[in-house]
Amino acid sequence: MADHLEASVTLPSDPASVSAARAYVVTTLAEWGLPADTDAAETIRLIVSELATNAVQHTFGQSPTFTVDLELDRDEHLRIGVTDSHPRFPKRLPAAVQQDNGRGLVIIRWLTAEYGGKLRIRPTREGGKTVSIELPWTVPAEPVPTAGQQDP
């Protein structure tokens, strides 16, 4: 594989774009060697879903688009960032029993740490922000058997 791979997509800040972001990332990672039916791909799908949802819901219409960037360095580190143009950084909201939101960043941070990665939030030159994760790149050596399938 190449020393460095990059991919990027810019989507409208619309709820329908969350599923488009997930699909784009999973398809790109499959092209780079990570099958979509692995635990790692499923975890990344969830992280991207949370990142994209935050970019859509918490920019209050002040960011007309968001961008998903993927970088794979030397088959060792995968970075995924979601950038929007809203200047406010995400913050953890108090968790109330009836609250339906405010846990996305906690989920992202926990899943990223579980895979030995890091979460970063940094401002952009244009006044927005990028929320990104970096994970060790691990591709299964053998295909993962699906339920009900037996090895020969």
N, C-alpha and C positions, 0 to 999 in steps of 0.2 A: 504494500500500500504506500501511498505518497507520504512524504514527511509532514505535509500540512494540507488539510482540506478545509474549505470554507463553503458555507451556503447561507443564504439569507432570503427572507421574504418579508414584504411590508403589506400589512392588511389594514382594512378600515377598523376603527374602534367600534365594533358592532358585535353583539353577542354571537352571531353566526361565525365570526372569525375565530372564535376559540376552538371550535372543532377543526377548522381549516388549519390553524396553527399546529394542533396535535397531529393531524394527518401529514402535514408537511414534514414535521420532525421525524415521525416514525418512518416515513418513506425514505427520507434522506439517510437516516441511520441504517436502514436495511440495505441501501445501496453501498454504504460504507462497511457493511459486514455484520451488523447487529440485527439478527432476526426479530421480527415484530412480536413473536410469541414467547419471548424470554422475560424473566422477572425484571431484568434491567430495563428493557424496552417499556414494560408496563409502568415501572417507577418513573422513568423519564416522561412518559406520556402524562402521568398524573402531575408531575412537577410543571410541565409546560402548560397544562390545563390551568393550574393555579396561577402561574405567572401571567398568562394571557388574560384570564378572568380579571385579575387585578388591574391590568393595563386598560381593560374596557370599563370596568365598574368604578374605579377609584380616581379616574382622571376628570370626572365631572364634565365631559364634553369638551375639555380644553386640549385634548390631544386627538386630532382627527384620525390618526393612524398609529400603529405600533409596529415595530420591526422585531422579528425573531432572527437571531444570528447563531450559527453553529460553527464551531471550530474544532478540528481534531488535529492535535499535534503529536507527531511521531508515534502514532498508535499507542499513546500513553495517557493523554489527558483530553477529555471532552469538555468544551465550554459551550454553554447555551445561555444567551442573554436575551432579555426582552426590554426593548427601549421604547419609551414614550416621551412626549414633549411636555408633560405636566411637571412643574418644578417640585411638587410636594413629594417627599420621600415616604414610603410606606411605614406605618407604625402599627404596632400590636395594639389591638383594641381590647378592652376588658371583656372577658368571656362571661356572658350572662347565660343562664340556663336556656332561655328562649331565643337567644341570638342566633341568626342563621348565617352570619358572616363574621369576619374578623379573625379567622383561624388560618387563612391561606398561607401567610408567611410562616406561621408555626409549622404547618404541614411541610412546606418547602424546606425549611431549616432542618426538620427532623429527618425527612427522607434523604436529603443531601448528606447529612452527617452519617446516617445509617450506611450509606455507600462509600463512606470515607472521603467525602467531598467538602467543598466550601461554598458558602453563599456570600455574595458581595453585592453591595448597592453603591453606585457611584454616579455623580452628576455627569451630564454631557456638556460639551462646549456650548451647545445651543440652548441650555437652560432646563433640559429635561433630566431624565435619569435612566440608568440601565440597571436592572436587577438580573444578576447572573449567577449561575452555578458552575462549578468545575468538579468533574467527577473523574476518577480513574477509568480509563477505557478498558473494558473487559468484554471480549467476544468469546462465546462458548466454543471450545475446540470441536465439539461434536454437536450434531443437531439435537435439540431437546425433544424427546418423544412426547407426543400429545397423549392425553388420557385415553386409555383403551388400546394404545399401540404397544406392541411388544417388540423388543430388540431381537434380531435374528440369532 
